Amino acid sequence: MNKTAATEWLAHSYHDLNGAILLYEASHFTDTISYVLHQSIEKSLKSLIAFT
């Protein structure tokens, strides 16, 4: 279990999620929003892997 790495991955995931929300609220580039959301999900899953 690597709690530090898991926390870092979650922080990156949260950052990407906030970026996607900002883009969505500004009605910008739906393809970019989907890409950033995909990255956020991947980083969340990586945090689970790092934690276990």
Secondary structure as UniProt FT lines:
FT   HELIX           3..25
FT   TURN            26..27
FT   HELIX           30..51
//
